[in-house]
Amino acid sequence: MVARYGSGSNVLATGAIYNSPSRFTPYIGLLIVFKFLRAFGLFLSYDLLKLVHIVQFLFIVKFGAAIFLLFLQKPFTSGPRLTKRQWFRILRHAFFGSTIQLFWIFGLTLCGPVRTILLFEHSDLVVIAAASALFTGQGGSPAKIRGGVFMLLAILGILLFDHDDEAAHQSNFHPEGHHHHSSIITHMFYHAVNWSGLSDHKGGVVMLTLTICLNVGYNTASKKLSVDVGGAKRLHALSTLLSSLLLLPWASFIYFTRESQITVSWIYVLFPFIFVTLLVFILDYYVEAVCVNRLEIARTAKIGAIAIFTSAIFLGCFWNHPFVTHITTMQAVQEIVKEDHVLSGGVIFSFVLFMFSSHVLTNPNKGSKGSLVGYSAGGLPLYNMAEEAFQRTSHSVALVLKNGLKQILEESDSRRIFYFLCMNLFFTFVELVYGVWTNSLGLISDGFHMLFDCSALVMGLYAAVMSRWKATREFSYGYDRVEILSGYINGLFLVVIAFFVFTAALGRLFDPPDINTDRLLVVSVAGLVVNLFGIVAFSHGHSHGGGGGSHGHSHSKPKQHNHSHHGHGHGHHGHGHSHNSHNHSHGEQECSTKNSNMQGVFLHVLADTMGSVGVIISTILIENFGWNIADPICSLFIAFMIFLSVVPLLKDTAFVLLLRSPLEIEESLQVALQKVLSIDGVLSLRKQQFWSHTSSVMCGSIHVVTSPDASEQKIVSQVTAIFKELGVQNLTVQVEKEAYFQHMSGLSSNFDVIVEMTKNIKALNFQDPHSIKAV
Amino acid sequence: MNGKHTAGLGGSVALGTIHPFGPHNSSRNSFLKMVAKEMDFLMAEPKARRIIAYAAVNIVCVFILLLWCHSTNSMALTAYSYLAIFDLLRLLTALITLWVQKQGPSSVFSFGYERFEVLAVFSSTMLAQLGSFFIIKESVERMIQQPDVHEGRLLLGALVAFLVHIFMTYSVENKAFNHVVEASSSSWLQEHVADISEGFCKVVPGLSRLLLPRINPFALIAFAGATALFVTYVLIDMYNYQAADTWAAMCISVMTFGTMFPMAVYSGMILLQTTPTYVIGQLDKCLREASTLDGVLEFRNEHFWTLSFGKLKYPYGNFSDGIVLFVDGICVFSYSQVVY
């Protein structure tokens, strides 16, 4: 499936759709005006809510809206008859809808209108786009991700940087003082807020954020119902009516059980109520529906969001101006309730971010991701979008976890790392919890340090699992070289750690700080015990370094490697080499047939152990003798030790990565090459290249120049046999005769190559295989 | 071969995998001697002399910067100065490139020394990432307990680090890194900047030459880091908001991580001897073409991998039919026609 996208055609397409922008101006104007009025209505309702309980408020507004909608929509007479089941679903819809709206209005009372508008007046489109960009990775272009991040930052901005000072110092008496908890929601909310330690308007911010997510889910879920019932508007009308009926008992209960705290005559609040009902619940709904039809949904969302945010900020600046209060007939309220929320730098910051993110998120997508295939004859890029769209299947998390765990536990190396990791994490967890409990910063930061160390273990674990994956097109040898790379990275990691410890110690050497040693000893001893476990676990079965006594272990090694690369497609499973080479270079062999990944992990654990020992020693010295200088000296020593211990690992892995010819067969290689030369018909050797692919698998390629009448098959099998004995499993032999060089020089147009080839022809009698430089 | 060594450490079986003292002392001495010899050899080259002079300047700057980091106690500045240390590694890589160009294959390194470049690039990008990882960890610890930051030298330090970084990026011709920058996939930072600048270029088309298709990642990280430090300075100076330093440090290290990651992946894939994804299609074509040749039955164990930057290892494999001699050559040629 090859789709064509060109910048030219793109422009054309957009031009074709929007050829007359003036046609849309009335709708855009309408949308902007009514969004402003909606913001106005929300400000008004905030003031009203100071007088009226939220449930009563919602009931009155819903009831008013229902009356209007009954006249406008005639839901009982217009559509098809509804079944009992459909009525039940509408009732459910009404119930959830009014719950969400209760939360929303409660949030409004807590945060004030400006913040509520900024947080809640996003269209579903924006929220869904932000969520999919942030959490699924399928959001598309980086612009969407940026939009999502900005949205998150904006919410955080309101949550963290908005001080709202006036409200803050008034809220001291607010919850408990003159409202005694007015309903169940408030009661529960204040408990939750008290528990989390947020100030209550910040609790409101969190609640509004959660509520808008709920609202998006609710709207999406109700789409199917609206189709069944016969139109979104009919559903809206019926649902509004039902929810006002649902709210009636609660509202009347509150009306009869509690006398209003502030007595204002009904005349004062009647007009505002009609206003709010019309602006917020009726007109806005219809105008938005019309605009979505005429403009497209994304454009409506963009213009609506920008309009309502700007008007919220605008109104926020001028709402408490005496002139405005005079118009809104809210003087009575103003005189009674003085407290109010103010604009702050944080709100302005979030306002800018919200504007930006809703602008970005409602922009049309620039075509979905496709991989560039090439260019058409006209010079337009061609994309292939088949894979992304069709091959993505989702796995359940549980299944992935289960499979991962199974893979990990399959083999001893990864199992060992996994168990140690679990132990380490458990220790860290205990340390962190204890640190938080006793409020000890030293413990907490040590816990983070442990977590940081765990990252090396995680990498080792991943590499150990990965090294058993089957070969693919890209990794044609299989993944087992990952082990070497992971060992190298772990080595670099240790070098970095040593460097940091070193610089920190240098800094402290000149002015040794006073160290608070309480509990340090206990923690470091516990850490030492954990790490000693690790050392025992990792050195068991791997302790083949240095000691001549560990002979038996090293013979069992090749078996483990056998696991790691069976099924790679190359049929050579001869691991006889290891026995062979054990015989002659003993120490060297052992030092490089081990698993570099495991060695890296082991060194990490060792470095940690040294750290713990250092801390114990320096703590004892400081406590008993007051030698504060002991700490930096210990650190210096540890840094040095870590560095020294990591050098061999780095060297070994670097040699493998650099394709150096294997150290351990260096001598026997010469013998083998001599043997090859002595085969019947072999004249000389070219390009003999040998390298270790991993610590146990060796590869090689060799060009054998033969006399014209020699049999290729025989020579290939003989040469392969010779090197197989040496342990080179993956050998490529190219048999070359004189005709080959002539052919090559005929093929190559390049002068240098011809020169080289003619040289090669001359070198047919060249006997010394070791000086490749000359060839 | 080294019985002395094994005898010396025979007792410490538990710490078996390490033997730092035995033969390595002597090998290190010889290693140093070898390095000194090669340096003498390199010093004949004016380019190498220039790089070494720059490296000396860089070391001095890094030293000064680290001192200032210590005196300001600023994590963000530390994160930013690590870029200067990374510059030092880049200079080293340039030096290695120069050295590699003078070497041919030897019996030990039968493929030649080109891989040293790849390893150098991989190591330096990895070290930069690990350093930033460390900074992130330190920043998390600082979030619990925010120490005071003295903003006095902050701006000056940012300026010096920025200048050093930009100078080292643009003044030294660094073949290996240039290749990696061009060939690796874009970092997220680059992608976002490219996306923004695309919008920008719609307004001012003249800028497209400067901003598109993508900006040098090193220059980008230098600008972004300097901006973060400037914002930190303003926040601390005006609002005394000390935590800004920690946040800026986090930002800079995350950006550094993002910048280095694609390069590390690119060079790591070479080190892992993988077939580059962009040639798989071409290779399939070549193999199909080759399998139509007379006498070819099938291919077995064909492995294709890159030896160094931009150099594909000769396609090689075991062919079931020993008679085929020329497939190798044809593949190489058709490959080189298509790609280069």
Interface residues (C-beta under 8 A of the other chain):
Chain A: S141 P142 A143 I145 R146 L441 I444 S445 F448 H449 F452 S455 R473 E474 F475 S476 Y477 R481 V482 L485 I489 L492 F493 V495 V496 I497 F500 T503 G507 I535 V536 S539 H542 S543 H544 G545 G546 G547 G548 G549 S550 G569 H570 S585 H586 G587 E588 C591 K594 Q599 F602 L603 L606 L644 S645 V647 P648 A654 L657 L658 L659 R660 S661 E666 K687 Q688 Q689 F690 W691 H693 S701 E712 Q713 V716 N730 T732 V733 Q734 V735 E736 K737 A739 Y740 H743 M744 L747 S748 H770 S771 I772 K773
Chain B: M1 N2 G3 H5 T6 L9 G10 G11 S12 V13 A14 L15 G16 T17 I18 H19 P20 F21 H24 L66 H70 G104 P105 S106 S107 V108 F109 S110 F111 R115 F116 L119 S123 M126 L127 L130 G131 F133 F134 K137 V140 E141 I144 Q145 W188 E191 H192 D195 G268 L271 L272 Q273 T274 T275 T277 I280 N301 E302 H303 F304 W305 L307 Y316 G317 N318 G322 I323 L325 F326 D328 G329 I330 F333
